[in-house]
Amino acid sequence: MRIGGLASGMDIDTIVGDLMKAERIPLDKLAQKKTTLEWQRDDYRSMNKLLTDLDRFVLDGIALQGTFNKKTVTSTNPNAVTATAAGSASNITSNIKVTQLATARNWVSAPILDTGVNAKGTDLLKDVSASFGTAPIELKIKVQKPGNAAFEAVKTISIDPTKDTLESVAKKFSEAGLDMSAFYDESTGKFAISNNLTGSGSKLSLEDTATVSFFSQIGFGSMLSGTNAQLLEPTPTVDGKDAIFNLNGVTDIKRPSNNFTISGVSYSLKAVGESTISSTTDTEGVITSIKDFVKKYNETIEAINKKTAETKYRDFPPLTDAQRKDLSEKEAELWDEKAKSGMLRGDSILSSGLNTMRSVLYASVNTGDTKYDQLSEIGITTSRNYLDKGKLEIDDKKLREALAANPEAVMKMFTGDSTNNVEGIAKKLRASIDQTVDKIELKAGNALRTNAQFTLGKELTDVDKRISAFEDRLKQVEDRYWRQFSAMESAIQRSNQQSAYLMQQFGGGQ
């Protein structure tokens, strides 16, 4: 804490403060330079985000053959049959007649108790019947799924009659990995087991006498058959069934499920009945995807063009902290708006990147059809308004005609890769975007890079070092000023003391 001016009567603190304001001018300029570099870095990164979003949009859209192979599938009787088609499937018209739906095999037990009073689902097994005993039981079960010739590996279910209820037994069975579900019904006193998979031929094998005994105790005794009474078979009325249908003259085709795929067309059987299934290329979907790409591309280059054409207001440097205090919030906001403008004006990296993207869109693609090997030939051209600066526009009629005449060529134009010497627009465009993104990251980095790994970061580090060194120098200068003024105060004080002494002496002599 410093107090000055006691001898001189001068406001030393204010004088030193004013002197330091002049000394701080170079430091303020360094701080402004740092702020400018940070704004420039952030603007570069915002441009990189735009380009990366465009790259991802291309990858998920026009770069995929599936975008151009979208199918529209119709059914004359959707209550009986519906269908979808993969992009690789040919356009078809099929007549399908469903004569039987696939169903799942079910096992339903007799009532667990024959006393006329059904056990509750929450009753412990030991309380339901003494025959369950109290010792833990390991149930060993194998399942043969519909359409399979062999049983799968044994699954083990642990049961404790002193802790498990009828409901918990059903739950454990459902969660044992057998692709089965079970429940106990109090109103009938019966257990029901259902295969989660439709189709005929599913079986349950009980692998030891303890398991056979347990199933007998829960009402399945009359269904046990086979060697050593280990195979649990249902009555014919609850056996699973395969779906049976006729397709384009081929009769009695069987499938274990009501959902199946034939030649790239996925059918879903709903009920017994007949339907005609037709699939066609979804031209509207393709056109929408192309229009979405053009819209995204236009938005991206518009934002980049706007940024590179911003006016640079050289009379509006970044505000220092002291300057910001002297302005209102609105005034500071307006000042910052002008100060931030033009950070990337005329930037060569972005301008070069835009030019490369435009050249990709104008280039020919080896589609195998010279009539359709450029975007302009399918109705996609550069806007005639020079103010649009390279935006694309679409001739809807011409695009539809091209898709109708040679959809394969249109697809290759966008999706072709290096195979068979065909490199489509999507791949070329993504490569040009990646090059620009890499150049920007070398200039402005990204969230994962340290300052030492990009140009602006190195400049920021250098400015920080210079600021730190200058702040140390300012402390020394301020200390020097105070020492000088303190020396002046001491000299004045001594002079005042001498004057007072002399005045006292002269007065005493009188």
Kinemage of the C-alpha trace (Angstrom):
@kinemage 1
@onewidth
@group {chain A} dominant
@subgroup {mainchain}
@vectorlist {calphas} color= white
{ca met a 1} P 0.000 0.000 0.000
{ca arg a 2} L 1.521 3.308 -1.091
{ca ile a 3} L 0.690 6.805 0.156
{ca gly a 4} L 2.334 9.762 -1.614
{ca gly a 5} L 2.113 13.543 -1.662
{ca leu a 6} L 2.337 14.119 2.097
{ca ala a 7} L 5.268 16.482 1.656
{ca ser a 8} L 4.640 17.821 -1.823
{ca gly a 9} L 0.836 17.886 -1.687
{ca met a 10} L 0.794 16.246 -5.126
{ca asp a 11} L -1.542 13.367 -6.080
{ca ile a 12} L 1.287 10.934 -6.746
{ca asp a 13} L -1.032 7.945 -7.189
{ca thr a 14} L -2.881 9.650 -10.046
{ca ile a 15} L 0.348 10.882 -11.621
{ca val a 16} L 1.881 7.385 -11.586
{ca gly a 17} L -1.380 5.927 -12.909
{ca asp a 18} L -1.365 8.355 -15.839
{ca leu a 19} L 2.276 7.620 -16.571
{ca met a 20} L 1.513 3.861 -16.519
{ca lys a 21} L -1.357 4.336 -18.979
{ca ala a 22} L 1.169 5.543 -21.511
{ca glu a 23} L 3.506 2.690 -20.611
{ca arg a 24} L 0.647 0.141 -21.044
{ca ile a 25} L -0.180 1.155 -24.623
{ca pro a 26} L 2.086 -1.546 -26.161
{ca leu a 27} L 0.589 -4.121 -23.764
{ca asp a 28} L -2.949 -3.151 -24.814
{ca lys a 29} L -1.944 -3.647 -28.440
{ca leu a 30} L -0.608 -7.109 -27.622
{ca ala a 31} L -3.877 -7.976 -25.848
{ca gln a 32} L -5.829 -6.734 -28.877
{ca lys a 33} L -3.657 -8.841 -31.156
{ca lys a 34} L -4.328 -11.900 -28.998
{ca thr a 35} L -8.081 -11.276 -29.156
{ca thr a 36} L -7.895 -10.875 -32.936
{ca leu a 37} L -6.021 -14.181 -33.279
{ca glu a 38} L -8.606 -15.941 -31.105
{ca trp a 39} L -11.478 -14.541 -33.186
{ca gln a 40} L -9.743 -15.609 -36.376
{ca arg a 41} L -9.144 -19.106 -34.981
{ca asp a 42} L -12.794 -19.452 -33.958
{ca asp a 43} L -14.011 -18.274 -37.374
{ca tyr a 44} L -11.789 -20.821 -39.112
{ca arg a 45} L -13.165 -23.578 -36.899
{ca ser a 46} L -16.758 -22.534 -37.576
{ca met a 47} L -16.013 -22.831 -41.305
{ca asn a 48} L -14.523 -26.267 -40.716
{ca lys a 49} L -17.702 -27.327 -38.934
{ca leu a 50} L -19.754 -26.262 -41.958
{ca leu a 51} L -17.503 -28.264 -44.276
{ca thr a 52} L -17.514 -31.302 -41.988
{ca asp a 53} L -21.321 -31.205 -41.777
{ca leu a 54} L -21.483 -31.083 -45.591
{ca asp a 55} L -19.070 -34.016 -45.823
{ca arg a 56} L -21.193 -36.089 -43.441
{ca phe a 57} L -24.353 -35.112 -45.308
{ca val a 58} L -22.818 -36.305 -48.589
{ca leu a 59} L -21.620 -39.546 -46.976
{ca asp a 60} L -25.079 -40.353 -45.612
{ca gly a 61} L -26.895 -39.244 -48.775
{ca ile a 62} L -25.742 -39.051 -52.372
{ca ala a 63} L -22.658 -41.196 -51.704
{ca leu a 64} L -24.851 -44.257 -51.028
{ca gln a 65} L -26.246 -46.432 -53.795
{ca gly a 66} L -29.186 -47.142 -51.512
{ca thr a 67} L -30.204 -43.494 -51.895
{ca phe a 68} L -30.754 -44.071 -55.609
{ca asn a 69} L -32.209 -47.574 -55.251
{ca lys a 70} L -35.082 -46.699 -52.972
{ca lys a 71} L -38.144 -48.786 -53.688
{ca thr a 72} L -41.838 -48.109 -53.346
{ca val a 73} L -43.789 -51.311 -52.693
{ca thr a 74} L -47.576 -51.575 -52.925
{ca ser a 75} L -49.967 -54.363 -51.977
{ca thr a 76} L -53.473 -54.778 -53.370
{ca asn a 77} L -54.500 -56.442 -50.092
{ca pro a 78} L -52.352 -55.111 -47.217
{ca asn a 79} L -54.608 -56.888 -44.710
{ca ala a 80} L -53.259 -60.183 -46.060
{ca val a 81} L -49.690 -59.338 -47.192
{ca thr a 82} L -47.356 -56.337 -46.984
{ca ala a 83} L -43.829 -56.096 -48.347
{ca thr a 84} L -40.700 -53.954 -48.537
{ca ala a 85} L -37.860 -54.150 -51.054
{ca ala a 86} L -34.105 -53.730 -50.676
{ca gly a 87} L -32.436 -51.216 -52.943
{ca ser a 88} L -30.640 -53.992 -54.832
{ca ala a 89} L -33.893 -55.808 -55.649
{ca ser a 90} L -35.289 -55.672 -59.159
{ca asn a 91} L -38.677 -54.090 -59.736
{ca ile a 92} L -41.240 -56.885 -59.557
{ca thr a 93} L -44.938 -57.689 -59.733
{ca ser a 94} L -45.789 -60.825 -57.750
{ca asn a 95} L -49.014 -62.620 -56.966
{ca ile a 96} L -49.038 -64.279 -53.555
{ca lys a 97} L -51.796 -66.391 -52.037
{ca val a 98} L -51.579 -67.213 -48.318
{ca thr a 99} L -53.242 -70.493 -47.362
{ca gln a 100} L -51.855 -70.840 -43.842
{ca leu a 101} L -50.117 -68.509 -41.386
{ca ala a 102} L -47.175 -69.644 -39.297
{ca thr a 103} L -47.987 -70.194 -35.630
{ca ala a 104} L -45.917 -71.016 -32.578
{ca arg a 105} L -45.977 -74.311 -30.698
{ca asn a 106} L -47.615 -74.185 -27.270
{ca trp a 107} L -47.611 -76.530 -24.320
{ca val a 108} L -50.457 -76.276 -21.775
{ca ser a 109} L -50.370 -78.370 -18.601
{ca ala a 110} L -53.182 -79.998 -16.691
{ca pro a 111} L -54.136 -78.251 -13.420
{ca ile a 112} L -51.265 -78.556 -10.970
{ca leu a 113} L -53.642 -79.596 -8.182
{ca asp a 114} L -56.718 -81.790 -8.555
{ca thr a 115} L -58.314 -80.567 -5.332
{ca gly a 116} L -60.609 -78.118 -7.101
{ca val a 117} L -58.828 -75.217 -5.419
{ca asn a 118} L -56.126 -73.682 -7.627
{ca ala a 119} L -52.819 -72.582 -6.161
{ca lys a 120} L -51.958 -68.887 -6.220
{ca gly a 121} L -49.115 -67.652 -8.381
{ca thr a 122} L -47.436 -66.124 -5.347
{ca asp a 123} L -47.470 -69.399 -3.376
{ca leu a 124} L -44.083 -70.964 -2.651
{ca leu a 125} L -43.599 -74.347 -4.297
{ca lys a 126} L -43.116 -76.067 -0.905
{ca asp a 127} L -46.527 -74.741 0.151
{ca val a 128} L -48.258 -75.720 -3.097
{ca ser a 129} L -47.461 -79.395 -2.721
{ca ala a 130} L -45.275 -81.473 -0.448
{ca ser a 131} L -44.120 -83.357 -3.537
{ca phe a 132} L -41.871 -80.412 -4.469
{ca gly a 133} L -39.902 -80.940 -1.291
{ca thr a 134} L -37.517 -78.288 0.057
{ca ala a 135} L -34.241 -79.204 -1.626
{ca pro a 136} L -32.963 -77.040 -4.532
{ca ile a 137} L -33.525 -78.467 -8.016
{ca glu a 138} L -31.426 -78.038 -11.171
{ca leu a 139} L -33.656 -78.260 -14.266
{ca lys a 140} L -31.735 -79.329 -17.396
{ca ile a 141} L -33.569 -78.560 -20.647
{ca lys a 142} L -32.729 -78.583 -24.349
{ca val a 143} L -34.779 -77.021 -27.138
{ca gln a 144} L -35.075 -77.858 -30.818
{ca lys a 145} L -36.143 -74.749 -32.706
{ca pro a 146} L -38.481 -74.768 -35.720
{ca gly a 147} L -36.712 -75.781 -38.901
{ca asn a 148} L -33.662 -77.171 -37.066
{ca ala a 149} L -32.788 -80.838 -37.127
{ca ala a 150} L -30.834 -80.887 -33.871
{ca phe a 151} L -31.290 -79.775 -30.296
{ca glu a 152} L -29.327 -76.825 -28.960
{ca ala a 153} L -27.069 -76.899 -25.895
{ca val a 154} L -28.516 -77.720 -22.486
{ca lys a 155} L -29.795 -74.798 -20.415
{ca thr a 156} L -29.913 -75.038 -16.625
{ca ile a 157} L -32.608 -73.435 -14.466
{ca ser a 158} L -32.089 -73.340 -10.694
{ca ile a 159} L -35.238 -73.757 -8.587
{ca asp a 160} L -35.507 -73.449 -4.789
{ca pro a 161} L -38.933 -74.634 -3.483
{ca thr a 162} L -38.426 -72.615 -0.282
{ca lys a 163} L -37.925 -69.347 -2.204
{ca asp a 164} L -39.494 -69.752 -5.648
{ca thr a 165} L -43.180 -69.281 -6.382
{ca leu a 166} L -45.169 -70.544 -9.368
{ca glu a 167} L -44.806 -67.097 -10.931
{ca ser a 168} L -41.028 -66.908 -10.382
{ca val a 169} L -40.620 -70.385 -11.931
{ca ala a 170} L -42.429 -69.143 -15.054
{ca lys a 171} L -40.231 -66.034 -15.096
{ca lys a 172} L -37.018 -68.068 -14.803
{ca phe a 173} L -38.148 -70.312 -17.639
{ca ser a 174} L -38.823 -67.283 -19.852
{ca glu a 175} L -35.363 -65.861 -19.083
{ca ala a 176} L -33.383 -69.096 -19.521
{ca gly a 177} L -32.340 -68.394 -23.136
{ca leu a 178} L -34.562 -71.078 -24.642
{ca asp a 179} L -36.506 -68.647 -26.867
{ca met a 180} L -39.554 -69.726 -24.894
{ca ser a 181} L -41.983 -67.884 -22.655
{ca ala a 182} L -44.097 -69.233 -19.819
{ca phe a 183} L -46.795 -68.118 -17.410
{ca tyr a 184} L -48.990 -69.583 -14.685
{ca asp a 185} L -52.742 -68.891 -14.717
{ca glu a 186} L -54.451 -68.921 -11.326
{ca ser a 187} L -57.977 -69.162 -12.772
{ca thr a 188} L -57.261 -72.545 -14.394
{ca gly a 189} L -54.311 -73.679 -12.306
{ca lys a 190} L -52.351 -74.416 -15.484
{ca phe a 191} L -48.881 -73.669 -16.780
{ca ala a 192} L -48.509 -72.493 -20.383
{ca ile a 193} L -45.250 -72.626 -22.353
{ca ser a 194} L -44.974 -70.988 -25.773
{ca asn a 195} L -42.244 -70.945 -28.377
{ca asn a 196} L -41.220 -67.404 -29.261
{ca leu a 197} L -40.519 -68.616 -32.795
{ca thr a 198} L -43.242 -69.667 -35.211
{ca gly a 199} L -43.091 -72.830 -37.302
{ca ser a 200} L -43.429 -76.557 -36.859
{ca gly a 201} L -40.921 -78.974 -35.420
{ca ser a 202} L -39.951 -77.369 -32.108
{ca lys a 203} L -39.408 -79.706 -29.159
{ca leu a 204} L -38.389 -79.602 -25.518
{ca ser a 205} L -36.112 -82.295 -24.130
{ca leu a 206} L -35.958 -82.893 -20.375
{ca glu a 207} L -32.446 -84.144 -19.721
{ca asp a 208} L -32.625 -85.925 -16.375
{ca thr a 209} L -35.102 -87.630 -14.042
{ca ala a 210} L -35.211 -84.663 -11.650
{ca thr a 211} L -36.346 -82.394 -14.484
{ca val a 212} L -38.914 -84.957 -15.678
{ca ser a 213} L -40.243 -85.273 -12.121
{ca phe a 214} L -40.565 -81.486 -11.731
{ca phe a 215} L -42.489 -81.090 -15.017
{ca ser a 216} L -44.810 -83.901 -13.941
{ca gln a 217} L -45.497 -82.073 -10.683
{ca ile a 218} L -46.487 -78.852 -12.509
{ca gly a 219} L -49.033 -80.655 -14.677
{ca phe a 220} L -47.160 -81.911 -17.737
{ca gly a 221} L -47.115 -85.590 -16.760
{ca ser a 222} L -49.606 -86.677 -19.460
{ca met a 223} L -47.433 -85.053 -22.158
{ca leu a 224} L -44.202 -86.837 -21.329
{ca ser a 225} L -43.150 -89.388 -23.946
{ca gly a 226} L -40.088 -90.766 -25.657
{ca thr a 227} L -37.096 -92.652 -24.305
{ca asn a 228} L -37.040 -92.608 -20.496
{ca ala a 229} L -40.000 -90.199 -20.579
{ca gln a 230} L -37.564 -87.328 -21.306
{ca leu a 231} L -39.249 -85.767 -24.358
{ca leu a 232} L -42.081 -83.315 -23.843
{ca glu a 233} L -44.476 -83.406 -26.811
{ca pro a 234} L -47.720 -81.426 -27.197
{ca thr a 235} L -51.011 -82.686 -28.508
{ca pro a 236} L -51.470 -82.049 -32.266
{ca thr a 237} L -53.927 -79.206 -31.671
{ca val a 238} L -51.243 -76.995 -30.169
{ca asp a 239} L -48.407 -77.897 -32.543
{ca gly a 240} L -46.685 -75.009 -34.332
{ca lys a 241} L -47.364 -74.508 -38.028
{ca asp a 242} L -45.336 -73.284 -40.978
{ca ala a 243} L -46.640 -70.534 -43.201
{ca ile a 244} L -47.871 -71.957 -46.516
{ca phe a 245} L -48.368 -69.833 -49.628
{ca asn a 246} L -48.324 -69.820 -53.396
{ca leu a 247} L -46.050 -67.341 -55.187
{ca asn a 248} L -46.248 -66.664 -58.916
{ca gly a 249} L -47.521 -70.166 -59.687
{ca val a 250} L -45.234 -72.029 -57.298
{ca thr a 251} L -47.558 -73.771 -54.854
{ca asp a 252} L -47.260 -74.875 -51.245
{ca ile a 253} L -44.128 -72.927 -50.402
{ca lys a 254} L -43.381 -73.253 -46.688
{ca arg a 255} L -41.625 -70.899 -44.303
{ca pro a 256} L -41.364 -71.242 -40.498
{ca ser a 257} L -42.055 -67.512 -40.081
{ca asn a 258} L -44.660 -65.108 -41.437
{ca asn a 259} L -41.798 -62.741 -42.291
{ca phe a 260} L -39.321 -63.834 -44.941
{ca thr a 261} L -37.321 -62.500 -47.887
{ca ile a 262} L -37.308 -63.762 -51.465
{ca ser a 263} L -35.127 -62.129 -54.147
{ca gly a 264} L -34.588 -58.982 -52.091
{ca val a 265} L -38.308 -58.494 -51.338
{ca ser a 266} L -39.303 -58.905 -47.678
{ca tyr a 267} L -42.845 -60.235 -47.265
{ca ser a 268} L -44.956 -60.023 -44.127
{ca leu a 269} L -47.985 -62.334 -44.020
{ca lys a 270} L -50.921 -60.942 -42.054
{ca ala a 271} L -53.874 -63.233 -42.832
{ca val a 272} L -55.098 -65.919 -45.190
{ca gly a 273} L -55.826 -64.237 -48.503
{ca glu a 274} L -54.429 -63.159 -51.859
{ca ser a 275} L -52.538 -60.037 -52.923
{ca thr a 276} L -50.480 -58.608 -55.754
{ca ile a 277} L -47.189 -57.059 -54.690
{ca ser a 278} L -45.563 -54.436 -56.942
{ca ser a 279} L -42.247 -52.648 -56.431
{ca thr a 280} L -40.957 -49.659 -58.365
{ca thr a 281} L -38.017 -47.298 -57.986
{ca asp a 282} L -38.889 -44.453 -55.633
{ca thr a 283} L -38.118 -41.609 -58.021
{ca glu a 284} L -39.559 -38.998 -55.677
{ca gly a 285} L -37.300 -40.188 -52.888
{ca val a 286} L -34.243 -39.951 -55.164
{ca ile a 287} L -35.190 -36.441 -56.277
{ca thr a 288} L -35.703 -35.380 -52.659
{ca ser a 289} L -32.236 -36.678 -51.733
{ca ile a 290} L -30.610 -34.792 -54.617
{ca lys a 291} L -32.502 -31.600 -53.749
{ca asp a 292} L -31.470 -31.940 -50.102
{ca phe a 293} L -27.834 -32.206 -51.179
{ca val a 294} L -28.099 -29.128 -53.405
{ca lys a 295} L -29.733 -27.193 -50.565
{ca lys a 296} L -27.019 -28.207 -48.080
{ca tyr a 297} L -24.249 -27.371 -50.577
{ca asn a 298} L -25.775 -23.949 -51.284
{ca glu a 299} L -26.107 -23.173 -47.570
{ca thr a 300} L -22.471 -24.110 -47.003
{ca ile a 301} L -20.937 -22.045 -49.795
{ca glu a 302} L -23.226 -19.120 -48.973
{ca ala a 303} L -21.923 -19.067 -45.397
{ca ile a 304} L -18.303 -19.353 -46.558
{ca asn a 305} L -18.700 -16.689 -49.245
{ca lys a 306} L -20.309 -14.372 -46.717
{ca lys a 307} L -17.435 -14.862 -44.287
{ca thr a 308} L -14.701 -14.288 -46.893
{ca ala a 309} L -16.466 -11.142 -48.171
{ca glu a 310} L -17.021 -9.470 -44.791
{ca thr a 311} L -15.860 -5.873 -44.515
{ca lys a 312} L -12.756 -5.309 -42.410
{ca tyr a 313} L -13.183 -2.263 -40.141
{ca arg a 314} L -9.612 -1.313 -39.329
{ca asp a 315} L -10.744 1.599 -37.168
{ca phe a 316} L -12.459 -0.820 -34.779
{ca pro a 317} L -9.796 -2.851 -32.965
{ca pro a 318} L -10.846 -5.133 -30.072
{ca leu a 319} L -11.809 -3.204 -26.955
{ca thr a 320} L -9.493 -3.197 -23.968
{ca asp a 321} L -10.985 -3.792 -20.529
{ca ala a 322} L -10.663 -0.098 -19.681
{ca gln a 323} L -12.342 0.951 -22.935
{ca arg a 324} L -15.195 -1.513 -22.414
{ca lys a 325} L -15.940 -0.006 -18.986
{ca asp a 326} L -16.446 3.395 -20.596
{ca leu a 327} L -19.109 2.060 -23.021
{ca ser a 328} L -22.680 0.924 -22.483
{ca glu a 329} L -23.533 -2.716 -23.099
{ca lys a 330} L -25.196 -1.871 -26.432
{ca glu a 331} L -22.282 0.314 -27.541
{ca ala a 332} L -19.795 -2.432 -26.705
{ca glu a 333} L -21.911 -4.973 -28.611
{ca leu a 334} L -22.005 -2.782 -31.737
{ca trp a 335} L -18.272 -2.157 -31.463
{ca asp a 336} L -17.530 -5.899 -31.147
{ca glu a 337} L -19.696 -6.617 -34.186
{ca lys a 338} L -17.525 -4.360 -36.346
{ca ala a 339} L -14.290 -5.446 -34.667
{ca lys a 340} L -15.003 -9.140 -35.400
{ca ser a 341} L -15.981 -8.470 -39.002
{ca gly a 342} L -13.568 -9.453 -41.768
{ca met a 343} L -11.416 -11.898 -39.818
{ca leu a 344} L -11.333 -14.212 -42.873
{ca arg a 345} L -11.811 -11.632 -45.608
{ca gly a 346} L -10.292 -12.868 -48.873
{ca asp a 347} L -8.885 -15.976 -47.155
{ca ser a 348} L -6.927 -18.054 -49.664
{ca ile a 349} L -7.607 -21.425 -48.006
{ca leu a 350} L -11.378 -21.026 -48.144
{ca ser a 351} L -11.397 -19.433 -51.600
{ca ser a 352} L -9.238 -22.248 -52.967
{ca gly a 353} L -11.461 -24.845 -51.294
{ca leu a 354} L -14.589 -23.379 -52.904
{ca asn a 355} L -12.932 -23.346 -56.310
{ca thr a 356} L -11.945 -26.999 -55.940
{ca met a 357} L -15.490 -28.005 -54.990
{ca arg a 358} L -16.897 -26.120 -57.992
{ca ser a 359} L -14.464 -27.830 -60.361
{ca val a 360} L -15.569 -31.220 -58.994
{ca leu a 361} L -19.202 -30.414 -59.708
{ca tyr a 362} L -18.421 -29.256 -63.258
{ca ala a 363} L -16.265 -32.298 -64.136
{ca ser a 364} L -17.422 -35.235 -66.255
{ca val a 365} L -17.955 -38.688 -64.738
{ca asn a 366} L -17.457 -41.938 -66.639
{ca thr a 367} L -21.017 -43.214 -66.246
{ca gly a 368} L -20.985 -45.291 -69.443
{ca asp a 369} L -23.492 -42.918 -71.067
{ca thr a 370} L -22.055 -39.747 -72.584
{ca lys a 371} L -25.539 -38.265 -72.610
{ca tyr a 372} L -25.567 -38.302 -68.828
{ca asp a 373} L -22.023 -37.767 -67.553
{ca gln a 374} L -22.245 -34.223 -66.130
{ca leu a 375} L -24.515 -32.576 -63.597
{ca ser a 376} L -25.661 -30.029 -66.177
{ca glu a 377} L -27.006 -32.878 -68.318
{ca ile a 378} L -29.371 -33.996 -65.555
{ca gly a 379} L -30.603 -30.465 -64.819
{ca ile a 380} L -28.194 -29.327 -62.065
{ca thr a 381} L -26.391 -26.124 -63.048
{ca thr a 382} L -24.760 -23.068 -61.530
{ca ser a 383} L -27.124 -20.193 -60.812
{ca arg a 384} L -27.125 -17.523 -63.545
{ca asn a 385} L -27.243 -14.823 -60.855
{ca tyr a 386} L -23.587 -13.849 -60.257
{ca leu a 387} L -24.521 -12.660 -56.766
{ca asp a 388} L -25.176 -16.293 -55.820
{ca lys a 389} L -21.439 -16.979 -56.227
{ca gly a 390} L -21.627 -20.553 -57.448
{ca lys a 391} L -24.873 -21.785 -55.944
{ca leu a 392} L -26.566 -24.698 -57.691
{ca glu a 393} L -30.093 -24.786 -59.084
{ca ile a 394} L -32.166 -27.707 -60.334
{ca asp a 395} L -34.279 -28.106 -63.456
{ca asp a 396} L -36.866 -30.476 -62.008
{ca lys a 397} L -38.192 -31.597 -65.386
{ca lys a 398} L -34.743 -32.376 -66.779
{ca leu a 399} L -33.775 -34.321 -63.652
{ca arg a 400} L -36.908 -36.462 -63.856
{ca glu a 401} L -36.271 -37.171 -67.523
{ca ala a 402} L -32.721 -38.304 -66.764
{ca leu a 403} L -33.897 -40.604 -63.957
{ca ala a 404} L -36.526 -42.098 -66.229
{ca ala a 405} L -34.118 -42.553 -69.161
{ca asn a 406} L -31.033 -43.921 -67.357
{ca pro a 407} L -31.256 -44.121 -63.547
{ca glu a 408} L -28.095 -46.240 -63.477
{ca ala a 409} L -26.036 -43.440 -65.068
{ca val a 410} L -27.440 -40.887 -62.614
{ca met a 411} L -26.531 -43.150 -59.711
{ca lys a 412} L -22.985 -43.692 -61.025
{ca met a 413} L -22.556 -39.953 -61.501
{ca phe a 414} L -22.991 -39.469 -57.762
{ca thr a 415} L -21.945 -42.761 -56.147
{ca gly a 416} L -19.249 -44.168 -58.448
{ca asp a 417} L -15.931 -45.101 -56.848
{ca ser a 418} L -12.581 -45.942 -58.382
{ca thr a 419} L -13.831 -49.383 -59.467
{ca asn a 420} L -14.006 -49.704 -63.259
{ca asn a 421} L -12.499 -46.233 -63.613
{ca val a 422} L -15.655 -44.555 -62.303
{ca glu a 423} L -15.157 -41.930 -59.602
{ca gly a 424} L -18.392 -40.227 -58.703
{ca ile a 425} L -19.066 -36.678 -57.622
{ca ala a 426} L -19.640 -37.693 -53.996
{ca lys a 427} L -16.191 -39.218 -53.613
{ca lys a 428} L -14.439 -36.343 -55.387
{ca leu a 429} L -16.359 -33.756 -53.399
{ca arg a 430} L -15.570 -35.443 -50.084
{ca ala a 431} L -11.876 -35.596 -51.031
{ca ser a 432} L -11.819 -31.865 -51.831
{ca ile a 433} L -13.613 -31.082 -48.547
{ca asp a 434} L -11.109 -33.187 -46.605
{ca gln a 435} L -8.192 -31.303 -48.190
{ca thr a 436} L -9.677 -27.950 -47.197
{ca val a 437} L -10.464 -29.163 -43.675
{ca asp a 438} L -6.879 -30.410 -43.259
{ca lys a 439} L -5.449 -27.049 -44.387
{ca ile a 440} L -7.704 -25.145 -41.991
{ca glu a 441} L -6.723 -27.419 -39.112
{ca leu a 442} L -3.039 -26.749 -39.836
{ca lys a 443} L -3.884 -23.052 -39.640
{ca ala a 444} L -6.414 -22.976 -36.790
{ca gly a 445} L -6.321 -26.445 -35.221
{ca asn a 446} L -9.287 -28.141 -33.588
{ca ala a 447} L -10.476 -29.000 -30.097
{ca leu a 448} L -8.029 -31.918 -29.892
{ca arg a 449} L -4.894 -30.021 -30.928
{ca thr a 450} L -2.580 -28.045 -28.668
{ca asn a 451} L -1.369 -24.570 -29.625
{ca ala a 452} L 1.971 -26.013 -30.683
{ca gln a 453} L 0.286 -28.028 -33.439
{ca phe a 454} L -1.163 -25.215 -35.583
{ca thr a 455} L -0.037 -21.843 -36.897
{ca leu a 456} L -2.419 -19.542 -35.035
{ca gly a 457} L -1.797 -21.490 -31.851
{ca lys a 458} L 1.933 -20.862 -32.101
{ca glu a 459} L 1.256 -17.157 -32.633
{ca leu a 460} L -1.042 -17.115 -29.592
{ca thr a 461} L 1.624 -18.790 -27.475
{ca asp a 462} L 4.189 -16.217 -28.644
{ca val a 463} L 1.840 -13.323 -27.834
{ca asp a 464} L 1.160 -14.786 -24.372
{ca lys a 465} L 4.888 -14.922 -23.677
{ca arg a 466} L 5.345 -11.335 -24.824
{ca ile a 467} L 2.401 -10.199 -22.683
{ca ser a 468} L 3.824 -11.968 -19.642
{ca ala a 469} L 7.273 -10.434 -20.192
{ca phe a 470} L 5.789 -6.963 -20.746
{ca glu a 471} L 3.706 -7.213 -17.571
{ca asp a 472} L 6.867 -8.009 -15.616
{ca arg a 473} L 8.538 -4.959 -17.205
{ca leu a 474} L 5.561 -2.740 -16.299
{ca lys a 475} L 5.869 -3.771 -12.660
{ca gln a 476} L 9.487 -2.720 -12.738
{ca val a 477} L 8.643 0.603 -14.399
{ca glu a 478} L 5.895 1.315 -11.859
{ca asp a 479} L 8.249 0.505 -9.001
{ca arg a 480} L 10.819 2.858 -10.524
{ca tyr a 481} L 8.288 5.706 -10.745
{ca trp a 482} L 7.320 5.218 -7.117
{ca arg a 483} L 10.948 5.151 -6.040
{ca gln a 484} L 11.577 8.396 -7.907
{ca phe a 485} L 8.548 10.141 -6.439
{ca ser a 486} L 9.374 8.780 -2.990
{ca ala a 487} L 12.869 10.255 -3.334
{ca met a 488} L 11.292 13.567 -4.380
{ca glu a 489} L 8.980 13.451 -1.359
{ca ser a 490} L 11.939 12.772 0.931
{ca ala a 491} L 13.888 15.672 -0.560
{ca ile a 492} L 10.921 18.044 -0.182
{ca gln a 493} L 10.384 16.871 3.356
{ca arg a 494} L 14.044 17.546 4.244
{ca ser a 495} L 13.824 20.956 2.562
{ca asn a 496} L 10.696 21.769 4.561
{ca gln a 497} L 12.391 20.682 7.763
{ca gln a 498} L 15.432 22.880 7.004
{ca ser a 499} L 13.248 25.858 6.193
{ca ala a 500} L 11.320 25.407 9.403
{ca tyr a 501} L 14.562 25.188 11.374
{ca leu a 502} L 15.957 28.353 9.782
{ca met a 503} L 12.698 30.221 10.381
{ca gln a 504} L 12.793 29.121 13.966
{ca gln a 505} L 16.366 30.267 14.362
{ca phe a 506} L 15.721 33.640 12.736
{ca gly a 507} L 12.646 34.143 14.887
{ca gly a 508} L 14.546 33.233 18.062
{ca gly a 509} L 17.255 35.812 17.325
{ca gln a 510} L 14.712 38.629 17.261
